[in-house]
Amino acid sequence: GKDIIAQAKTGSGKTVAFAVGLLEKINPRFFGSQALIICPTRELADQVGKEIRKLARSVPNIKLVLLCGGKPFGPQVGSLEHGAHIVVGTPGRIQDHLKKRTLKIDQLKTLVLDEADRMLDMGFADVMTEIISHTPKSRQTLLFSATFPDAIKHMCRSIQRDPINITVESNHQQSVIEQLFYQIKKHERNNTLLALFEHYQPKTAIVFCHTKAQCADTADLLREHQIESLAIHGDLDQRERDQVLVRFANNSCSVLVATDVAARGLDIKSIAMVINYELPRDPEIYVHRIGRTGRAGEKGLAMSLFTDSEVIRLKAIEQYQSKPCLIDSPQSLDRDSSFKLYPPMVTIQIDGGRKDKVRPGDILGALTGDAGLDGSQIGKIDIFDRSSYVALEHDAARQALNYLANGKIKGRPAKARKVK
């Protein structure tokens, strides 16, 4: 029951660590909210919710509700009225429910602040303080953060009692990540980015940019050169964000161009290459970014572009990692201008989801049964509240769409379309 401050980066398995202890303290017979997990983004909240639901299968009658912006308010109120042992959500939407008194957290046993540094970066300090004021002093508070700026230390002092400090090591080993830094002139940035793809020819990659506009422009540039890419940033609505993340995770998009905030909570097991379009201002963010490649003992590539004005950031990375950065010239890259990168799968969206009692097995059964597809042609199936996404090999997509134009799933017509 002790308060905990944990320095934990992406890929450290922290969700499982806190969820196991949290579930042990839940009383299934009391339907008040007993655990609250606050996350910076909808994607991370969704990921955390899925992880806890998996673990909660062994505990009967545990109810979890997801409270995130970008989703209708009414159904969330309905779910809360039926009782929720565990609430996972984003600060703004949780605050909205507290203001409207549709959520009560005065009986809370466990409060979890996940990626607290990112929530402060996004300007949620006052919102988090207000949310915490609704909780009992007797709660256990677990705070997870990839970095520990002064603002986080101050927050810990104000909301925790004698916390235990823990450092959770990432699952990736830096020794299997090859890091290279390319010194360029500002006008060479786009051409060098293309050269990296044409030289290394990765099957998957994330390109990190600072701004939304940079993300959109970079994704356009890559697509113009037959490198299939999608941008993810704060201007996308919830449906668009869901579709981008689903397509990247299920291999129907090969390259994601992202800002740091938008990429938080992205959980992809294997990414061949990470590219820093510019060096981040904080060396901890650099380490956080490159930790998305080279996971589970696989070799990863981390490539970074920098100009003379970014040398101070390069020095900060060297100091943080306690080793010199390997600097190379773009001229050393052997380019194959015929290189094209198209994903092996396409995604179709089917009307009907979790709220319609649709399960992955229902979709798989319909496609391998009446539609006549082979199971090996079907990839990842993602079920959302009112729609489902299925990854299919290119040849199988047309066959599936033809069947679904008149076919049924769970005895009901299922409209489907290709996600573009």
C-alpha positions, 0 to 999 in steps of 0.5 A: 500500500506504499506510494511509489515513484517509478522512472519507467520508459516505454517497453518496460512492462509497467502496466502489468506491474501496477495492474496486478497489485491494483486488481488484488485490492479491488472488492468486486461486491462494491461497485464504486470506483476503487482505482483510477488510472490517468493517462496523457493520451487516448491511445495510451488509455486504450492500451492500458485499459486493454492490458488490465482487462486481459489481467482481470479475466482471472478475477470475476465481475470486475468492471472497467470503464474508459473515459476519454475525450473524442468519444460521446459523453452519454454512453460513458455516463451510462457505463458509470451508472452501472458501476465501475471498479476501475476507471482509465482515462485522460485528464480533461474527460475525467475532470468533465465527469467530476464537474457533472458529478457523473463520476465519484472517486471519494472511495478510491483505493489506488490512483495511478498517474501514467507518463506524468511528465507528458501530462505536465508537458501537455499543460494538465498540471491544474487539471490533475491537481483538481482531480486528485482533490476529489480523492481520499487522503488514504489512497495509494498513489503510484506515479510513473514518469519517463523523465523527472523534471523539477515539476514532477518532483514538486508534484510528488512532494504535494500528492504522496506520503514517503514514496518508494523510488523505483527505476524500471529498466526498459525491456530493450537493450541499447547494445542491439540498437545501432545509433548513427548521426548524420551532419547535414545542412538545413536544405539537405534534410529531406534528401538525406531522409530519403537516402536513409530509406533507400540505403537501409530499406527498412520494412517498418519505421517511425520518423519523429518530427517536432511539429504537426506541420512537419509531420504532414509535410514529411509524410507527403514527401515520403508518399511522393517517393513511393514510401507509404506513410501516415502522419499522426499528430494532435490535429487528427480526430479520434477516428482518424487517430484510431485508424492510423494506429491500427494500420501501423500496428497491423502492417497495412502502413509501413512508416509512421511520421509522428510527434512525441506526444502523438506517439505516446502509448504506441505499442508496436512489437517490432520497428526496424528503424527510428529516424529523428528528423531533428534532434530532440531538445531533451536527451531523455526524449531521444533515448525514449524515441530510439527505445521503440526499435531493437526490442526483444533482442532484435537489432534496431536502427536509430538514425538522426539528422542534425545541423550545426545549430543542433550540435549542443543537443548532440553533446547533451545526448553524448553526456547522457549516454556516457559515450560519443555519438557516431557521426557519419556523412550522408555521402556514405549512403549507397542509394537505390533510387528504385526502392519503394515501400508498400505495406504487405497488408490492407485494412478493411473497416467493418460496421459493428464492434464491441457494443454489438457483441462482435468478437474477433472469432465472429469475423474470422469465422465469416471470412474463412467460412462463407467468404472462402479466405484462408486463415493465413491471408488474415492478419490482426483484428481490432475491435472498437466500440462500434466498428472493427478493423481487419488486416488482409493480404492485398489479394484477399481484400477484394474477396472479403469486400465482395462477400461483405457487400451481401454477407453477414456477421453474427447473422447481421449485414456488415457494411465494410470498406477499405481504409485509405 
